[in-house]
């Protein structure tokens, strides 16, 4: 599965635009507490715990988006956008959206 933030796949022709696909992940209440507990990891202004949780959420959202695209018969997702939102205290949402396509 080709996944790209661009609207085209270089060197490939898009045969069919299938549908908009998305993957959403909401990370529960323990996330913020884990982040705060991980403040002791901060080295040079970066928190390894925080970055790890963000990466985990991103990968889960992308996997869900690709699974939905694959179910539509797509072999690529173009125009991918990732959004990170804080819902309410202790909850974070990661959303991956794109257009499922079939490329030659």
Chimera marker file (.cmm) of the C-alpha trace (Angstrom):
<marker_set name="trace">
<marker id="1" x="0.000" y="0.000" z="0.000" r="1" g="1" b="0" radius="0.5"/>
<marker id="2" x="1.482" y="3.302" z="-1.124" r="1" g="1" b="0" radius="0.5"/>
<marker id="3" x="0.705" y="6.134" z="1.313" r="1" g="1" b="0" radius="0.5"/>
<marker id="4" x="1.627" y="9.703" z="0.399" r="1" g="1" b="0" radius="0.5"/>
<marker id="5" x="0.801" y="13.236" z="1.459" r="1" g="1" b="0" radius="0.5"/>
<marker id="6" x="0.886" y="14.360" z="-2.182" r="1" g="1" b="0" radius="0.5"/>
<marker id="7" x="-2.148" y="14.213" z="-4.485" r="1" g="1" b="0" radius="0.5"/>
<marker id="8" x="-0.353" y="12.045" z="-7.033" r="1" g="1" b="0" radius="0.5"/>
<marker id="9" x="2.031" y="9.101" z="-7.027" r="1" g="1" b="0" radius="0.5"/>
<marker id="10" x="5.086" y="10.024" z="-9.048" r="1" g="1" b="0" radius="0.5"/>
<marker id="11" x="5.523" y="7.761" z="-12.064" r="1" g="1" b="0" radius="0.5"/>
<marker id="12" x="2.120" y="6.082" z="-11.564" r="1" g="1" b="0" radius="0.5"/>
<marker id="13" x="-1.259" y="6.911" z="-13.062" r="1" g="1" b="0" radius="0.5"/>
<marker id="14" x="-4.358" y="6.966" z="-10.861" r="1" g="1" b="0" radius="0.5"/>
<marker id="15" x="-6.954" y="4.683" z="-12.494" r="1" g="1" b="0" radius="0.5"/>
<marker id="16" x="-9.763" y="5.206" z="-10.002" r="1" g="1" b="0" radius="0.5"/>
<marker id="17" x="-10.604" y="7.401" z="-7.039" r="1" g="1" b="0" radius="0.5"/>
<marker id="18" x="-12.488" y="5.107" z="-4.654" r="1" g="1" b="0" radius="0.5"/>
<marker id="19" x="-13.443" y="7.061" z="-1.533" r="1" g="1" b="0" radius="0.5"/>
<marker id="20" x="-12.224" y="9.163" z="1.353" r="1" g="1" b="0" radius="0.5"/>
<marker id="21" x="-10.801" y="6.965" z="4.102" r="1" g="1" b="0" radius="0.5"/>
<marker id="22" x="-9.841" y="7.731" z="7.670" r="1" g="1" b="0" radius="0.5"/>
<marker id="23" x="-8.445" y="6.149" z="10.772" r="1" g="1" b="0" radius="0.5"/>
<marker id="24" x="-9.235" y="7.549" z="14.192" r="1" g="1" b="0" radius="0.5"/>
<marker id="25" x="-7.564" y="6.675" z="17.467" r="1" g="1" b="0" radius="0.5"/>
<marker id="26" x="-8.563" y="8.056" z="20.843" r="1" g="1" b="0" radius="0.5"/>
<marker id="27" x="-5.999" y="7.494" z="23.532" r="1" g="1" b="0" radius="0.5"/>
<marker id="28" x="-7.516" y="7.210" z="26.980" r="1" g="1" b="0" radius="0.5"/>
<marker id="29" x="-7.279" y="9.013" z="30.273" r="1" g="1" b="0" radius="0.5"/>
<marker id="30" x="-4.012" y="7.432" z="31.392" r="1" g="1" b="0" radius="0.5"/>
<marker id="31" x="-2.147" y="9.022" z="28.494" r="1" g="1" b="0" radius="0.5"/>
<marker id="32" x="-1.796" y="12.458" z="30.081" r="1" g="1" b="0" radius="0.5"/>
<marker id="33" x="-0.825" y="10.958" z="33.420" r="1" g="1" b="0" radius="0.5"/>
<marker id="34" x="1.760" y="8.847" z="31.619" r="1" g="1" b="0" radius="0.5"/>
<marker id="35" x="3.010" y="11.969" z="29.840" r="1" g="1" b="0" radius="0.5"/>
<marker id="36" x="3.331" y="13.868" z="33.097" r="1" g="1" b="0" radius="0.5"/>
<marker id="37" x="5.075" y="10.930" z="34.738" r="1" g="1" b="0" radius="0.5"/>
<marker id="38" x="7.446" y="10.881" z="31.776" r="1" g="1" b="0" radius="0.5"/>
<marker id="39" x="8.478" y="14.501" z="32.288" r="1" g="1" b="0" radius="0.5"/>
<marker id="40" x="11.532" y="13.113" z="34.048" r="1" g="1" b="0" radius="0.5"/>
<marker id="41" x="12.599" y="11.782" z="30.612" r="1" g="1" b="0" radius="0.5"/>
<marker id="42" x="12.924" y="15.286" z="29.262" r="1" g="1" b="0" radius="0.5"/>
<marker id="43" x="16.352" y="15.793" z="27.790" r="1" g="1" b="0" radius="0.5"/>
<marker id="44" x="17.001" y="18.912" z="25.779" r="1" g="1" b="0" radius="0.5"/>
<marker id="45" x="13.330" y="19.891" z="25.959" r="1" g="1" b="0" radius="0.5"/>
<marker id="46" x="12.038" y="16.577" z="24.573" r="1" g="1" b="0" radius="0.5"/>
<marker id="47" x="10.005" y="13.930" z="26.336" r="1" g="1" b="0" radius="0.5"/>
<marker id="48" x="10.623" y="10.379" z="25.165" r="1" g="1" b="0" radius="0.5"/>
<marker id="49" x="7.351" y="9.197" z="26.752" r="1" g="1" b="0" radius="0.5"/>
<marker id="50" x="5.301" y="11.878" z="24.986" r="1" g="1" b="0" radius="0.5"/>
<marker id="51" x="6.941" y="11.242" z="21.600" r="1" g="1" b="0" radius="0.5"/>
<marker id="52" x="6.437" y="7.513" z="22.006" r="1" g="1" b="0" radius="0.5"/>
<marker id="53" x="2.681" y="7.936" z="22.628" r="1" g="1" b="0" radius="0.5"/>
<marker id="54" x="2.326" y="10.295" z="19.663" r="1" g="1" b="0" radius="0.5"/>
<marker id="55" x="4.148" y="7.817" z="17.403" r="1" g="1" b="0" radius="0.5"/>
<marker id="56" x="1.971" y="4.952" z="18.660" r="1" g="1" b="0" radius="0.5"/>
<marker id="57" x="-1.224" y="6.912" z="17.949" r="1" g="1" b="0" radius="0.5"/>
<marker id="58" x="0.009" y="7.938" z="14.497" r="1" g="1" b="0" radius="0.5"/>
<marker id="59" x="0.875" y="4.366" z="13.511" r="1" g="1" b="0" radius="0.5"/>
<marker id="60" x="-2.472" y="3.029" z="14.755" r="1" g="1" b="0" radius="0.5"/>
<marker id="61" x="-4.431" y="5.698" z="12.831" r="1" g="1" b="0" radius="0.5"/>
<marker id="62" x="-2.440" y="5.076" z="9.621" r="1" g="1" b="0" radius="0.5"/>
<marker id="63" x="-2.946" y="1.306" z="9.916" r="1" g="1" b="0" radius="0.5"/>
<marker id="64" x="-6.704" y="1.728" z="10.328" r="1" g="1" b="0" radius="0.5"/>
<marker id="65" x="-6.840" y="4.100" z="7.329" r="1" g="1" b="0" radius="0.5"/>
<marker id="66" x="-4.841" y="1.655" z="5.153" r="1" g="1" b="0" radius="0.5"/>
<marker id="67" x="-7.058" y="-1.271" z="6.219" r="1" g="1" b="0" radius="0.5"/>
<marker id="68" x="-10.170" y="0.659" z="5.150" r="1" g="1" b="0" radius="0.5"/>
<marker id="69" x="-8.553" y="1.580" z="1.820" r="1" g="1" b="0" radius="0.5"/>
<marker id="70" x="-7.527" y="-2.037" z="1.204" r="1" g="1" b="0" radius="0.5"/>
<marker id="71" x="-11.114" y="-3.173" z="1.885" r="1" g="1" b="0" radius="0.5"/>
<marker id="72" x="-12.243" y="-0.853" z="-0.951" r="1" g="1" b="0" radius="0.5"/>
<marker id="73" x="-9.749" y="-2.437" z="-3.361" r="1" g="1" b="0" radius="0.5"/>
<marker id="74" x="-7.245" y="0.429" z="-3.206" r="1" g="1" b="0" radius="0.5"/>
<marker id="75" x="-3.509" y="-0.017" z="-3.585" r="1" g="1" b="0" radius="0.5"/>
<marker id="76" x="-2.659" y="3.547" z="-2.546" r="1" g="1" b="0" radius="0.5"/>
<marker id="77" x="-3.872" y="6.436" z="-0.404" r="1" g="1" b="0" radius="0.5"/>
<marker id="78" x="-3.078" y="9.963" z="-1.594" r="1" g="1" b="0" radius="0.5"/>
<marker id="79" x="-3.454" y="13.374" z="0.032" r="1" g="1" b="0" radius="0.5"/>
<marker id="80" x="-2.874" y="11.966" z="3.519" r="1" g="1" b="0" radius="0.5"/>
<marker id="81" x="-3.260" y="14.376" z="6.410" r="1" g="1" b="0" radius="0.5"/>
<marker id="82" x="-2.560" y="13.698" z="10.092" r="1" g="1" b="0" radius="0.5"/>
<marker id="83" x="-4.271" y="15.655" z="12.857" r="1" g="1" b="0" radius="0.5"/>
<marker id="84" x="-3.600" y="15.498" z="16.581" r="1" g="1" b="0" radius="0.5"/>
<marker id="85" x="-6.268" y="16.893" z="18.922" r="1" g="1" b="0" radius="0.5"/>
<marker id="86" x="-6.693" y="17.120" z="22.676" r="1" g="1" b="0" radius="0.5"/>
<marker id="87" x="-10.297" y="16.248" z="23.481" r="1" g="1" b="0" radius="0.5"/>
<marker id="88" x="-10.743" y="16.859" z="27.158" r="1" g="1" b="0" radius="0.5"/>
<marker id="89" x="-8.421" y="16.471" z="30.054" r="1" g="1" b="0" radius="0.5"/>
<marker id="90" x="-6.501" y="13.264" z="29.633" r="1" g="1" b="0" radius="0.5"/>
<marker id="91" x="-7.682" y="12.323" z="26.140" r="1" g="1" b="0" radius="0.5"/>
<marker id="92" x="-5.949" y="12.722" z="22.800" r="1" g="1" b="0" radius="0.5"/>
<marker id="93" x="-7.236" y="11.902" z="19.314" r="1" g="1" b="0" radius="0.5"/>
<marker id="94" x="-5.150" y="11.126" z="16.251" r="1" g="1" b="0" radius="0.5"/>
<marker id="95" x="-6.867" y="11.193" z="12.843" r="1" g="1" b="0" radius="0.5"/>
<marker id="96" x="-5.379" y="10.089" z="9.519" r="1" g="1" b="0" radius="0.5"/>
<marker id="97" x="-7.397" y="10.934" z="6.392" r="1" g="1" b="0" radius="0.5"/>
<marker id="98" x="-6.762" y="10.515" z="2.678" r="1" g="1" b="0" radius="0.5"/>
<marker id="99" x="-8.240" y="9.422" z="-0.630" r="1" g="1" b="0" radius="0.5"/>
<marker id="100" x="-8.201" y="5.705" z="-1.453" r="1" g="1" b="0" radius="0.5"/>
<marker id="101" x="-7.141" y="5.176" z="-5.073" r="1" g="1" b="0" radius="0.5"/>
<marker id="102" x="-6.137" y="2.441" z="-7.465" r="1" g="1" b="0" radius="0.5"/>
<marker id="103" x="-2.910" y="3.185" z="-9.345" r="1" g="1" b="0" radius="0.5"/>
<marker id="104" x="-1.411" y="1.427" z="-12.388" r="1" g="1" b="0" radius="0.5"/>
<link id1="1" id2="2" r="1" g="1" b="0" radius="0.2"/>
<link id1="2" id2="3" r="1" g="1" b="0" radius="0.2"/>
<link id1="3" id2="4" r="1" g="1" b="0" radius="0.2"/>
<link id1="4" id2="5" r="1" g="1" b="0" radius="0.2"/>
<link id1="5" id2="6" r="1" g="1" b="0" radius="0.2"/>
<link id1="6" id2="7" r="1" g="1" b="0" radius="0.2"/>
<link id1="7" id2="8" r="1" g="1" b="0" radius="0.2"/>
<link id1="8" id2="9" r="1" g="1" b="0" radius="0.2"/>
<link id1="9" id2="10" r="1" g="1" b="0" radius="0.2"/>
<link id1="10" id2="11" r="1" g="1" b="0" radius="0.2"/>
<link id1="11" id2="12" r="1" g="1" b="0" radius="0.2"/>
<link id1="12" id2="13" r="1" g="1" b="0" radius="0.2"/>
<link id1="13" id2="14" r="1" g="1" b="0" radius="0.2"/>
<link id1="14" id2="15" r="1" g="1" b="0" radius="0.2"/>
<link id1="15" id2="16" r="1" g="1" b="0" radius="0.2"/>
<link id1="16" id2="17" r="1" g="1" b="0" radius="0.2"/>
<link id1="17" id2="18" r="1" g="1" b="0" radius="0.2"/>
<link id1="18" id2="19" r="1" g="1" b="0" radius="0.2"/>
<link id1="19" id2="20" r="1" g="1" b="0" radius="0.2"/>
<link id1="20" id2="21" r="1" g="1" b="0" radius="0.2"/>
<link id1="21" id2="22" r="1" g="1" b="0" radius="0.2"/>
<link id1="22" id2="23" r="1" g="1" b="0" radius="0.2"/>
<link id1="23" id2="24" r="1" g="1" b="0" radius="0.2"/>
<link id1="24" id2="25" r="1" g="1" b="0" radius="0.2"/>
<link id1="25" id2="26" r="1" g="1" b="0" radius="0.2"/>
<link id1="26" id2="27" r="1" g="1" b="0" radius="0.2"/>
<link id1="27" id2="28" r="1" g="1" b="0" radius="0.2"/>
<link id1="28" id2="29" r="1" g="1" b="0" radius="0.2"/>
<link id1="29" id2="30" r="1" g="1" b="0" radius="0.2"/>
<link id1="30" id2="31" r="1" g="1" b="0" radius="0.2"/>
<link id1="31" id2="32" r="1" g="1" b="0" radius="0.2"/>
<link id1="32" id2="33" r="1" g="1" b="0" radius="0.2"/>
<link id1="33" id2="34" r="1" g="1" b="0" radius="0.2"/>
<link id1="34" id2="35" r="1" g="1" b="0" radius="0.2"/>
<link id1="35" id2="36" r="1" g="1" b="0" radius="0.2"/>
<link id1="36" id2="37" r="1" g="1" b="0" radius="0.2"/>
<link id1="37" id2="38" r="1" g="1" b="0" radius="0.2"/>
<link id1="38" id2="39" r="1" g="1" b="0" radius="0.2"/>
<link id1="39" id2="40" r="1" g="1" b="0" radius="0.2"/>
<link id1="40" id2="41" r="1" g="1" b="0" radius="0.2"/>
<link id1="41" id2="42" r="1" g="1" b="0" radius="0.2"/>
<link id1="42" id2="43" r="1" g="1" b="0" radius="0.2"/>
<link id1="43" id2="44" r="1" g="1" b="0" radius="0.2"/>
<link id1="44" id2="45" r="1" g="1" b="0" radius="0.2"/>
<link id1="45" id2="46" r="1" g="1" b="0" radius="0.2"/>
<link id1="46" id2="47" r="1" g="1" b="0" radius="0.2"/>
<link id1="47" id2="48" r="1" g="1" b="0" radius="0.2"/>
<link id1="48" id2="49" r="1" g="1" b="0" radius="0.2"/>
<link id1="49" id2="50" r="1" g="1" b="0" radius="0.2"/>
<link id1="50" id2="51" r="1" g="1" b="0" radius="0.2"/>
<link id1="51" id2="52" r="1" g="1" b="0" radius="0.2"/>
<link id1="52" id2="53" r="1" g="1" b="0" radius="0.2"/>
<link id1="53" id2="54" r="1" g="1" b="0" radius="0.2"/>
<link id1="54" id2="55" r="1" g="1" b="0" radius="0.2"/>
<link id1="55" id2="56" r="1" g="1" b="0" radius="0.2"/>
<link id1="56" id2="57" r="1" g="1" b="0" radius="0.2"/>
<link id1="57" id2="58" r="1" g="1" b="0" radius="0.2"/>
<link id1="58" id2="59" r="1" g="1" b="0" radius="0.2"/>
<link id1="59" id2="60" r="1" g="1" b="0" radius="0.2"/>
<link id1="60" id2="61" r="1" g="1" b="0" radius="0.2"/>
<link id1="61" id2="62" r="1" g="1" b="0" radius="0.2"/>
<link id1="62" id2="63" r="1" g="1" b="0" radius="0.2"/>
<link id1="63" id2="64" r="1" g="1" b="0" radius="0.2"/>
<link id1="64" id2="65" r="1" g="1" b="0" radius="0.2"/>
<link id1="65" id2="66" r="1" g="1" b="0" radius="0.2"/>
<link id1="66" id2="67" r="1" g="1" b="0" radius="0.2"/>
<link id1="67" id2="68" r="1" g="1" b="0" radius="0.2"/>
<link id1="68" id2="69" r="1" g="1" b="0" radius="0.2"/>
<link id1="69" id2="70" r="1" g="1" b="0" radius="0.2"/>
<link id1="70" id2="71" r="1" g="1" b="0" radius="0.2"/>
<link id1="71" id2="72" r="1" g="1" b="0" radius="0.2"/>
<link id1="72" id2="73" r="1" g="1" b="0" radius="0.2"/>
<link id1="73" id2="74" r="1" g="1" b="0" radius="0.2"/>
<link id1="74" id2="75" r="1" g="1" b="0" radius="0.2"/>
<link id1="75" id2="76" r="1" g="1" b="0" radius="0.2"/>
<link id1="76" id2="77" r="1" g="1" b="0" radius="0.2"/>
<link id1="77" id2="78" r="1" g="1" b="0" radius="0.2"/>
<link id1="78" id2="79" r="1" g="1" b="0" radius="0.2"/>
<link id1="79" id2="80" r="1" g="1" b="0" radius="0.2"/>
<link id1="80" id2="81" r="1" g="1" b="0" radius="0.2"/>
<link id1="81" id2="82" r="1" g="1" b="0" radius="0.2"/>
<link id1="82" id2="83" r="1" g="1" b="0" radius="0.2"/>
<link id1="83" id2="84" r="1" g="1" b="0" radius="0.2"/>
<link id1="84" id2="85" r="1" g="1" b="0" radius="0.2"/>
<link id1="85" id2="86" r="1" g="1" b="0" radius="0.2"/>
<link id1="86" id2="87" r="1" g="1" b="0" radius="0.2"/>
<link id1="87" id2="88" r="1" g="1" b="0" radius="0.2"/>
<link id1="88" id2="89" r="1" g="1" b="0" radius="0.2"/>
<link id1="89" id2="90" r="1" g="1" b="0" radius="0.2"/>
<link id1="90" id2="91" r="1" g="1" b="0" radius="0.2"/>
<link id1="91" id2="92" r="1" g="1" b="0" radius="0.2"/>
<link id1="92" id2="93" r="1" g="1" b="0" radius="0.2"/>
<link id1="93" id2="94" r="1" g="1" b="0" radius="0.2"/>
<link id1="94" id2="95" r="1" g="1" b="0" radius="0.2"/>
<link id1="95" id2="96" r="1" g="1" b="0" radius="0.2"/>
<link id1="96" id2="97" r="1" g="1" b="0" radius="0.2"/>
<link id1="97" id2="98" r="1" g="1" b="0" radius="0.2"/>
<link id1="98" id2="99" r="1" g="1" b="0" radius="0.2"/>
<link id1="99" id2="100" r="1" g="1" b="0" radius="0.2"/>
<link id1="100" id2="101" r="1" g="1" b="0" radius="0.2"/>
<link id1="101" id2="102" r="1" g="1" b="0" radius="0.2"/>
<link id1="102" id2="103" r="1" g="1" b="0" radius="0.2"/>
<link id1="103" id2="104" r="1" g="1" b="0" radius="0.2"/>
</marker_set>
